């Protein structure tokens, strides 16, 4: 289903966009809120630098908006049409969904943003120490 070499693999797993061999984040669990955005400096496998330039991930804020809207729409559709809650309760469910999934939304946004600029390279070699 999801195999290395597919951008979706890197986006969903948070692995290096170039070699797909290691996590970009120091802590793989996004719900450890103190470490949610702490990243490795570079990939230990292919030496890809994650922070391409200063403030590189500010662009992920725009992606975050779209991802947040997708989560909110999904929460609305599920709550309103499947669970059949009132409009006010749907609003509270949307807010709860956005709060609970915020760490995941932040990481997904960063993963999407960096994958827009770095392509998978199956020939990426292990760096020589």
Helices and strands as residue ranges (DSSP letters): H 7-13, G 33-35, G 56-59, H 60-77, I 78-82, H 87-100, H 102-117
